Amino acid sequence: MHDVRKIDVMEGILDENDHIAEHINEHLAAHGILAVNEMGAPGVGKTTTLKNIFKHLKGFKPYVIEGDIESDLDTQDLKNLGIDTHQINTYGACHLDAPMIDHMVDHMNFDERGILFIENIGNLVCPAEFSIGEHVMMLVSTVTEGSDKPYKYPLAFEKADLIILNKVDLMPYLDFDEEFFMKGVRALNKDVPVFKVSGKTGEGFEDVANWLMQRAGKLEIKEHHHHHHEHK
């Protein structure tokens, strides 16, 4: 009996979460802000990935929400670079959820069109289950993790709108089976773009930034609706 009750409670939490996520999604889109949920296991280079993307953003201001269980090291790091960064600590929770993001977004000042990067908690299980109002789910994987990740964490790969394969500069030193990795990705997600990058050399990030800027450019901005047709 208890299991049934637990499932009901979980469904209730997810429904409420998704309701708030939808509100965030529409609110940010209306202000010309593309929300990106950045996911990846610990150590894949999530913050390094963001820094490399920022170098190539033109005409879109980067905003960041950093999710961490305890620390704020990445936030300080990004703030030192002059990036508008906000910290959420979950104090034990293994993922960010929509109410946390909603609360934070309410306190942020989006003064220009841009892209809000939400760096989720380092983990590939729980974050994949909770929508946080993102327009894009960006999954960072690495050659150092091994080529079996799509098989072990199917939900994250299935939900990804773009996949970044980081640390490709280390390929010569590893037994990374790229064909096996891609076969796993394609079985779950037929058309997702996969970008091969190196956080160390910066290779590949311009393409990622271009993909994101293109996606951000397609948002329907509500305030300027009457100008909309001139741009088409």
C-alpha positions in Angstrom: 0.0 0.0 0.0 2.7 2.5 1.0 4.3 2.4 -2.5 1.1 3.6 -4.1 1.0 6.6 -1.7 4.6 7.4 -2.5 3.9 7.4 -6.2 0.9 9.7 -5.8 3.0 12.1 -3.8 5.8 12.1 -6.4 3.3 12.7 -9.2 1.9 15.6 -7.3 5.4 17.1 -6.8 6.2 16.7 -10.5 2.9 18.1 -11.7 3.3 21.2 -9.5 7.0 21.5 -10.7 5.9 21.3 -14.3 3.2 23.9 -13.8 5.8 26.3 -12.4 8.3 25.3 -15.1 5.9 26.2 -17.8 5.4 29.7 -16.3 9.2 30.2 -16.2 9.5 29.1 -19.8 6.9 31.5 -21.1 8.0 34.4 -18.8 11.7 34.2 -20.0 10.8 33.7 -23.7 8.6 36.8 -23.5 11.6 38.8 -22.3 13.8 37.4 -25.0 15.8 35.2 -22.6 16.6 31.7 -23.8 16.9 29.3 -20.8 19.5 26.5 -21.0 19.5 23.7 -18.4 23.1 22.5 -18.3 23.5 19.0 -17.1 26.4 16.7 -16.6 28.2 14.4 -14.1 30.7 16.0 -11.7 34.0 16.9 -13.4 32.8 17.0 -17.0 33.7 20.7 -17.2 30.3 22.4 -16.9 31.7 25.8 -15.8 34.6 25.6 -18.3 32.0 24.9 -21.0 30.1 28.0 -20.1 33.2 30.2 -20.1 34.1 28.9 -23.6 30.6 29.5 -24.9 30.6 33.1 -23.5 33.7 34.0 -25.6 31.6 33.5 -28.7 28.3 35.1 -27.7 27.5 38.2 -29.8 24.4 40.2 -29.2 23.2 38.0 -26.4 24.1 38.7 -22.8 25.0 35.7 -20.7 23.2 35.3 -17.4 24.0 32.4 -15.0 22.3 30.5 -12.2 24.8 28.2 -10.5 23.3 25.2 -8.7 25.5 23.6 -6.1 24.8 21.3 -3.1 27.1 23.4 -0.8 29.9 25.6 -2.3 29.9 28.8 -4.4 33.3 28.4 -6.0 32.0 28.5 -9.6 29.9 31.5 -8.9 32.8 33.5 -7.6 34.9 32.4 -10.6 32.2 33.6 -13.0 31.6 36.8 -11.1 35.3 37.6 -11.3 34.9 37.4 -15.1 32.1 40.0 -14.9 29.3 37.5 -15.6 25.9 38.2 -14.0 25.9 35.1 -11.8 23.5 34.0 -9.1 23.9 31.1 -6.6 21.4 28.4 -5.5 22.5 26.0 -2.8 20.3 22.9 -2.4 21.9 21.8 0.8 21.7 18.1 0.0 19.1 17.9 -2.8 20.5 16.2 -5.9 18.9 18.5 -8.5 17.4 22.0 -9.1 13.7 22.3 -9.4 11.3 24.8 -10.9 10.3 26.6 -7.6 14.0 27.3 -6.9 14.5 28.7 -10.3 11.2 30.7 -10.2 12.3 32.3 -7.0 15.7 33.2 -8.4 14.4 34.5 -11.7 12.0 36.8 -9.8 15.0 38.5 -8.3 17.1 38.8 -11.4 17.2 41.8 -13.7 17.2 40.8 -17.3 18.2 44.2 -18.8 19.0 42.9 -22.3 18.2 40.0 -24.5 20.3 37.1 -23.6 20.8 33.5 -22.6 20.3 32.2 -19.1 22.5 29.3 -18.4 21.4 27.2 -15.4 24.2 24.9 -14.3 22.5 22.0 -12.6 23.8 19.8 -9.9 26.5 17.4 -11.0 24.6 14.2 -11.5 22.8 12.5 -14.4 19.8 11.0 -12.7 17.7 13.4 -10.7 18.2 16.5 -12.8 16.8 14.7 -15.8 13.5 14.2 -14.1 12.8 17.8 -13.2 12.0 20.4 -15.8 13.2 23.8 -14.7 11.5 25.8 -17.4 14.4 25.5 -19.9 14.0 26.0 -23.6 17.1 23.9 -24.2 18.5 21.0 -22.3 22.3 21.0 -22.8 24.1 17.8 -21.8 27.8 17.8 -21.2 29.5 14.4 -21.5 33.3 13.7 -21.8 35.5 11.1 -23.4 37.1 10.5 -20.0 33.8 9.2 -18.6 33.8 6.3 -21.1 31.5 5.6 -24.1 28.8 3.8 -22.1 27.1 6.9 -20.6 24.1 6.9 -23.0 23.4 3.3 -22.0 23.7 4.0 -18.3 21.8 7.3 -18.2 19.2 7.0 -21.0 16.8 9.7 -19.7 19.4 12.5 -19.8 20.5 11.6 -23.3 16.9 11.2 -24.5 15.9 14.6 -23.2 18.9 16.5 -24.4 18.4 19.2 -27.1 22.1 19.4 -27.6 25.0 17.2 -26.5 28.5 18.4 -25.9 31.3 15.8 -25.9 34.1 17.5 -24.0 37.9 16.8 -23.6 38.3 15.4 -27.1 41.9 16.5 -26.9 42.4 13.4 -24.7 41.0 11.0 -27.2 44.4 9.6 -28.3 45.1 8.6 -24.7 41.9 6.8 -24.0 39.9 3.8 -25.0 36.9 5.9 -25.9 34.7 4.1 -28.4 33.1 7.0 -30.3 31.0 4.7 -32.6 29.5 2.9 -29.5 28.8 6.2 -27.8 27.1 7.7 -30.9 25.1 4.5 -31.4 23.8 4.8 -27.9 23.0 8.5 -28.4 21.1 7.9 -31.7 19.1 5.0 -30.3 17.7 7.4 -27.7 17.7 10.7 -29.6 17.7 10.5 -33.4 18.4 14.1 -34.4 20.2 15.7 -31.4 23.3 17.7 -32.5 26.5 16.4 -30.9 29.4 18.9 -30.7 32.9 17.7 -30.1 34.8 20.2 -28.0 37.9 20.7 -25.9 37.6 22.9 -22.8 41.4 23.1 -22.8 42.0 24.3 -26.4 38.6 26.0 -26.9 38.0 23.9 -30.1 34.4 23.4 -31.1 32.7 26.0 -28.8 32.0 28.6 -31.6 29.6 26.1 -33.2 27.9 25.5 -29.8 27.5 29.3 -29.3 26.2 29.7 -32.8 23.6 27.0 -32.3 22.4 28.6 -29.1 22.3 32.1 -30.6 20.3 30.8 -33.5 17.8 29.2 -31.0 17.7 32.4 -28.9 17.0 34.5 -32.0 13.8 32.4 -32.7 12.1 33.3 -29.4 8.8 35.1 -29.7 9.4 38.3 -27.7 6.0 39.5 -26.5 6.7 43.1 -25.8 7.9 43.9 -29.3 5.2 41.9 -31.0 4.1 44.6 -33.5 7.6 44.8 -34.9 7.7 41.1 -35.4 6.8 40.8 -39.1 9.5 43.3 -40.3 12.3 40.9 -39.2 11.1 37.9 -41.1 
